[in-house]
């Protein structure tokens, strides 16, 4: 009588072991998929614009792929300056670079004193001017400045 009971216990133990192994492999597979998705997602480097004003330096930090600069309250970088148009310039991240583009503003957008009549690539340390507001541009997590 103990022979059949021992056989059933062995089979039950083997089945539990296989279920546990299948569960562990499924968890590892899910974790690997989640990790590969996070690595495949484009990582946008942080964009920091520092404005030097009367009250000192004011940093604006962005991690979204498109930033509008202007006086309009719908702009991500809203400025209270009459030389800045309602929607003055667009900063966008594509092709692994940050770009600046003038949106037909009245007083112009300049990158390192060069008019941004066409989209221009920005690098860390550049000077961006919208109207009479001047920004210092910092890219990535290791910004200097503020």
Secondary structure by P-SEA (a helix, b strand, c coil): caaaaaaaaaaaaaaaaaaaaaaaaaaaaaaaaaaaaaaacccccbbbbbbbccccbbbbbbccccccccccccccccccccccccccbbbbbcccbbbbbbccccccccccccccccbbbbcccbbbbcccbbbbbbcccccccc
